[in-house]
Amino acid sequence: MERIVFIVDDDDKVRESLVRLLSSAGYAATGFSSADRFFSTPLPLSPCCLILDMKMPGSNGFDVVKKLEAKGDAIPVIFISGYGTIPDTVQAMKAGAREFFTKPIRSDQLLNAVDEALAAAEKNIASRTEHAASTMRLEKLTPREREVLELAIGGLLNKQIATELGISEITAKVHKRRVMDKMEAKTLADLVRAAERLHISRARSR
């Protein structure tokens, strides 16, 4: 899968230098001279990260991060600045930056930071994909099966689920098996983890 790095910096020399460095390291690097030009390009589905100049004419890095979050495109961001200060670094980290570098930037440090950022992006994509799949599986459950799910993840046995719902133990067992099949859970632990990813609350615990 292609690993993409975007660079947003109004300094042509810095931007072009970073594009060359990242391209030589095997990344698909694209530079933008302004935040507006960056936002005019849709983000890919592939793992990507952003190297972002903190202070540019007409905008600053924090505005860009806020706009990304508002669009639901919170990709890993590495801040760079020509004159970083400790307060700037603290603010950048609070804004969710993975790293903050002051120019000139050491190539090895930047490449390490990019590699870590893209690894985080890959995990985020995998997590979102699994969440979407779990949501689709959840939607296959009937209202009764959803009740059984909420009781089962609370640790209730088939007999206890039956009592709670006013049904026979055999019926409870059948419902639970259907829940396990539809949620593609091999064990109760698998079912619990899937429920946690979907923020499903336990109806009752033992």
ABEGO torsion letter per residue (X at the ends): XBBBBBBBBABAAAAAAAAAAAAAAGBBBBBBABAAAAAABBBBABBBBBBBBABBBGBBAAAAAAAAAAAGBBBBBBBBBABBBAAAAAAAAAAGBABBBBOBBBAAAAAAAAAAAAAAAAAAAAAAAAAAAAAAAAAABBAAAAAAAAAAAAGBBAAAAAAAAGBBAAAAAAAAAAAAAAAGBABAAAAAAAAAAAGBBBABBX
